[in-house]
Amino acid sequence: MTGEPWLGDACSLVDAFRAGAISPTEALEGSLAAIETSSMNAVCFVDEERARDTAAKADVNRPFGGVPMGVKELDPVQGWPLTEASLVFKDRTSDHDGTMTARLRDAGAVLVAQTTASEFGGINCTYTRLHGATSNPYDPERTPGGSSGGSASSVAGGLLPIATGGDGGGSIRIPAGFTGLFGLKSTFGRIPKGPHTEIEPLTAVIGCLSRSVRDTARWYDVCNGADEYDPFSLPRVEGWEAGLGCQDLRGRRVAVSVDLGAAVVASAVRDKVEEAADLLIRDAGLERVDVPLALPRGGLEWALAGTASLLVGLGDLYPACESELTPEIMLAANVATNHYDVETAKNIEAFRRDVIVRMARIFEQVDFVVCATNPDVAFGAQGPMPTTIDGVDLIAEHGFETAVGNNGALTIPANTTGHPAVAVPIGTVDGLPVSMQVIGRRHAEQLLLDLARVVEFERPWPLVAPGAPF
């Protein structure tokens, strides 16, 4: 807990409300003041009037009663802009709350601000033609990652205690890793995506960017559970927060592969992850198992798989709207229009099957896989995504496809297979956060939360960037 309670985690803030140490209105005003003076460009819309009204009436006995909260630009909130972070939809407004948003309201959350995202959630850098670049609170010249970059910067930068995120290829874990936060990518279907659930992409989940394991556990207590509007949603599971620390981790098997056999990882990051993995295995009483891990490099196939839904989203506005798109999205739409054929579809399906089979064989032998979250520390705020690691030209050494897919090569596998995975802060390199990822069996999020709790307890991470708010 800090001297300014809104700079602690969300659960501690609720505790402070209940103890009478601070009111929801005071916490909201602290967040609004931080947002007003922030230079990170992490927030693109503020709903001051409704937030103040909600805070004044907040029931602090609810799970998130009175907590100021950010909502990612791609998540619908009734009456807020629904732009998909794109100039194409700059004037569109949402006429409904998403299921997750509605459940957060019912839990007492004060929805304050919309946080910036990458266009259509398409790249791992929060930079759009609509809002410009969002900066990382650890270094304003660096990106917080994407697509949930604005949420990550808002939480790590001291603007909001917690915020929504989405993860279709790493978009919770990558920003969490770049900004020193905790991020859980759940089993597919754990939190429903209604009320207008799209069939594709079947890789994407929603959740949060948080400062603590307990905050994320409480989030899942509030938001998980089947929804008639989402045919892919899973049955409700109770006791996420209450069950923290109750799992017996001793003797569970773990494989460590910093690069998953699919990415090129910077040596300094590799060293941090290997050290953290050794300490986690010791502290949790895990059994290390040597299992060969060599997942296929499929960044291009993963990207191509999402192009069809992009065209569906743009609808009849494409190709007339092409000039309003960022270069990366323009390229994706062009590829989908002119180069997506039967052979491409076969390659995508072959990649998907290959990843699923290889992961299944791995989890026949182990309970967890530990790797890096990101291949390197955060890159430039305006991109492009780097194609060099430790001064080595990845295009020259490994080919174009490997180079351009390297930034998501560690996170995409869990999206492809539906496995849960957590990003856990483990320190810094040159002042920038480094993160360890742990992938678990399907439906075993509680075990992952307990593993992360071991790290959090033994080696606590900063709840916000030094000097926050920014």
N, C-alpha and C positions, 0 to 999 in steps of 0.2 A: 504494500500500500504506500502511496506517495503522499506528499503534503497536499496535492491537488487530486482528490479521489477519482476524478474522471480519467486520470492518467494511469490508474491501476487497471486490473482486469474487471470485466463486467460483473462477475459474481461478487467481488469485493465491493463494488459500487452499490449493488443491491443491499449488501450487508450494512453499508454505511447509511443508506436510506432508512432501513428498518431500525437502526440504532439512533436515528435522529441526528446523526453527525452532519448531514447535508441533505438538502431537498432535491427532488428531481428537477425543479426549476433552476436551482443553482448549478447543477451539473449541466443542464442544457445550455445555460448562458455561457458556461466555460467552454463548451464545444463550439457554440456559435461564434464566440470571440476568437477562438483559435482558427476556425474556418475563414473568418473575415480577414485575418491578417496573414493567412498561409500563402506561401509562394510556390507550393508544390503543384498547383493545378490538378488537384486530386478530386475536387468536387465541382460538378457542373450544374447543379440545381439545389437550392435550399428552400425548404417548406417551413419558413419561420413561424408563420401564424398558426398553422395546424399543429406544429411541434410544441409551441408554447401552450396551446390549449390542452394538448394531450398530457404534457408534463404537469400542468397544474392539477389535472384530475387523476394522475397516475395512482394505481393501486400497487404499492410497493410489496405487497404480499404475493404478487404474481412472480413467475420465474425471472422475467426481465423487466419487472415493474419499474418504470421511470428511466430505463437505460437509453441514452441517446444512441441511435443506430444509423449506419449508412446502408444504402441499398445500391447495388451495382447497376449500372446503366442498362444492362440487358434484362433486368428483372422488372416485371410490371408492377407499378404502384398506381392505384386509381388517382387520376388527376395530375400525375407527373408526366414529364416527357417520356415518350417511348421511341427513341431515335435509333436504337441498335448501334449507337455511336457513329452514325453515318449522316452525312449531309443529305442523303437521299430522303431520309425521314425526319429531318430537322424540325418540322412543324407538327409532327404526330404526337398525340396525347393518349395515354392509356385510359381505358374505360373500366378497368377492373384491377383488383389485386391478384397476384399469383397466390397459389395455395400456401407456399412457404411464407410469403409476406403476411397473408391473413392470419396464419398461426402465430407469427411473431407479434402482430397487433394484439391478438387475444391473450398473449403472454405478458402484455403490458409494455412492450417496446415503444419507444418514442422515435418514430421514423423522421429523421431530420433532413438528410441530404442524399442526393444521388451522386454516386462516385463514378469516375471516368473508367472507360474500358476501351479495348481495341475494337476496331470496326467489325461488327458481327462476331466478335470474339475470335477473330481469325488468326492473330499472331501473338507472339510472346513479348510484345513491346506495346505499351500504352501510348500510342501516338496516332492521332487521327486528324483529318482535315477539318472536322467539326470543332475540336477542342484544342488541338495542338498536342504538345508533349507533356506527360506527367512525370515528375521527377521523384527520385528515391530519397527518403529522408536521411539516409546515411551519406549521400553524395548527390547534390542537385544536378550534376552532369550525367548521372546514371539513371537507367530505367528501373522502375519497380517490377518490371516484367509485365506479362499480360496473360489472359485478357483481364483479370481482376486487379489490374495495377492500381487504380484509384482507391479501391477498398484497402489494398495493402498499405499504400502510402498514408491513407487517412488513419488507419489503426496504428501503424508503427510510428507515424509522425505526430501522434498526440492529438488528432482532431476528433476522433470518435473511438469509443472503447471496443467496438466490434462492428463488423460489416458483412454483408452477404457476398458470396462469390460463386463462381461456377467453374467446372473442371471438365473439359472435353478432350484435353490432351496434355493437361498439366496446369490449367489456368487458375487453380487454387494453390497448388504446391509450388509452382515456379515463382509466383510473386511472394509467397510466404518465405521461400528460400532466399530470395534476393533482399528481403526486408527484415529478416530476423523474427518472423512470426511462426505460429503453429498453424498447420493446415492439414485437414483430413479430407481426402477424396474417398467417399464411401463406396460400398458395394452398389452397383447400378440398381436404381429403384428405391434406395433407402429413404430419400426425401422426394415426395412427388412433385412433378413439374406442371401440374394442372393450373388453371382449369382448361387451357387450350393446349393439350399435350400433343407434340409433334412426334410422328413415328421415327423420324431421323433427326439428329444423329443418335444412335443407340450407344454412343460412347460417353455422353455428357451427363454429369451429375451436378447438383447444386448443394451449397453448404455455406461455410463462413470462413473468414480470416479472423483469427483471434490472438489474444496475447497469452492465453493459458490453456492447458489441457482441460481444466475444469469448465472454462467458458464453452469450449466446443462440445463437451459432454452435455452440458445443460441445453445447448442449441439443439442437439439431437433428441433430447427429452421432449422439447417443444415441437420440433418440426417433423420427426419421422412418423411413418405410419401410412397405411393404405388410403388411397383417395379414389373414389368412383370415377373421377375425371381423368385419372392416369392409369391405363390398363397395365403398365409396367411397374407400378408401385408395390412395395413389399409390405407385409403385415407389420403392425406396430410392435416395437420392442420397448419394454419399460426398463427404467433403472439405470440409465447411462451414467448420470452423475453419482447416484448412490452406490453404483457398483465399482467406482474407481478404486483401484488397489485391492480388489477382491479376487483377482485371477491368480492362479498359481503358475508363475512363469518358469519355475525351476525345471531344468531338464528339457525344456522345449528346444527344438532343433532350429538352427539358423544357418543360412548360407550367406557369405559376404562376397559380393562382387561389385566393386565400386563403379564399374562402367557397364555392367550387365552384358558385356561382350558386344555392345551396340553403340557405345559413345566413346569419344575421345575426351578424357577428363584432365584438367590442369593438374600438374603435380602437387601444387600446394593444397588444392581442394582434396585430392586423393589422400594426402597425408592426414588431413583433418578428419576425413570420413573413416579411414582405417583406425585412427586413434580412438575416435568416438565409438566405433563398432566394438573394439576390444574392451573398452570400459563398460559399455552396455551389456555385453556378454558376461563380463565378470559380475557386475552389480545385480543383474537380473537372474543370474544362475543359469544362463542358456548353455546349450551344447552346440558348439560350432561343428558343422558338417561340411566337408569338401564336396561340393557338387559343381560340375562344369556348367557354367552359365554362358550361353552364347545366343542371345535373342537376335532375331533378324533385324536389320536396319531398314525400317519401313516408313521413314518420315514422309517420303513422297506419296506412298500409297495412302497413308493416313490423311494427308492434305487433300488428295484427289477424292477421297471418300466423302469429304464435306462439301465438295463443290456443287453437287446436285441440290442439296438443301439451300445453298446460297442462291441459286437461280430461282428456286421456289419462293424464297423470301423476297427477292427483287421483283418477281412477277413480270407484269407487262411494262414496268418502268425500264427494264433492261432490254436493249443496250443503250437507249437514249440517255440514261443516267450515268453512263460510263465515266464521263469526265468528273463526276462528283465523288468517285471512289478513290480510296488510297491505292497506290500502285500495286500493293500485294493483293488486294481484293479484286482490283481490275484484272490482274493476271489470272487469278483463280477463276473468275467468271469467264474469261476468254478461253481458258483451258477447258472448262466444262462445256462451253458452247461448241468449240471447234475440235477438241482432241479427245473427248471422253467417248470411248467406243467399247465394243465387246471385249477386246483384248485388255483394255484398261480395267474393266470390271472384273475380269478373270484374275488379273494381277492383284487387285485389291482383296478379293476373296481369298486368294492363295496366301497372301500375307496374313490376313486375319486368322485363317485356320492354322497357319504355322505358329503364330504367337500363342494361340490358345493351347495347342498341343504341347509346345515346349514348356509353357508355364504349368500346365497340368502335370507334366512329368517331374518338374521341379518340386511342386507341392505334394507329390507322392512321397518325397523324401524329407521335406522340411516343413516347418510351420511359418517361417519368416524368411524374407530375402532383404538384406541390407545393401544399399547402394547410395550413391550421391543423388541429391535432388536436381542439381544443375551441374553442367560440365565445368562451369567457371563462375566467378563472381559476376555481378551485374555489369552489363555493357552500356553503351551510350544511350541517353534518353530518347533520341530520335532514331535509334537504330543506325545502320542495319544490323540484323543479327550476325554475330561474328562468325567468320570462317577461318579464324586462326586460334590456336591454343598453344600457349607457351612459345609463341613466335613461329610456330609451325603452320605453314599454309595447308589447310585441310583439303582444299580442292586439288592441289598438286599431289598431296600424299595419298588421299583416299578417294578422290573423285567428287564431282559436284553434288551428287545426290546425298552422300554421307555428310558433306560439309554443311549444306543448307538445312539438313534435318537434325544436326547435332544438338541444337539447343533443347529440343523436345524428346530426344531419343531415350532419356531415362524415365520420362513420365508417361509417354504414349502407351507403352505396353499394358499398364494397369487399366487404362481406359479401354483398350482393345478387348481385354479379357473380362472386364467388370470387377476385378479384384479391388479391395480397399487398400489404400496406401496413405502414409502420413509423412509430412515434412516437418522435421524437428530441428530447431536451431542448435548449432554445436560450436559456435565461435565465429571468428572473423579472420579474413586474410586481407592485409593492407587496409584495415578499417571497414571492410565490407563483409556482410554476413555470409556464412557458409552453412549449408543445411544437409542433414542426413535423411535419406528416405528409407522407410521400412514398408515393404509390401507384405500383406497377410493373405490368409485364405479368405474366400468369399464368406461374407456374413460374420467375420471375426473382428469387427471394428473394436470391440471392447478390449480385446487383447492388445491391439495396436495402441489404444489410448493408455493402457497400463504400462506398456513399454515406454511410451513417450513420457509418462509420469515419472518413471525411474530416472530418465535423463533430466527432466525438469527439477526433480527433487535433489539429485546429486550435483547437478551443474546448472543452477538457475540461469536463465537468459534474461537480458534487459527487456522490460515490458514495452518500452518505447525507445526510439533512437536517442542517443546522447544529445541533450540540448533541446529535445522536443518540448512543446509543439513547434512545428515549422510552418 
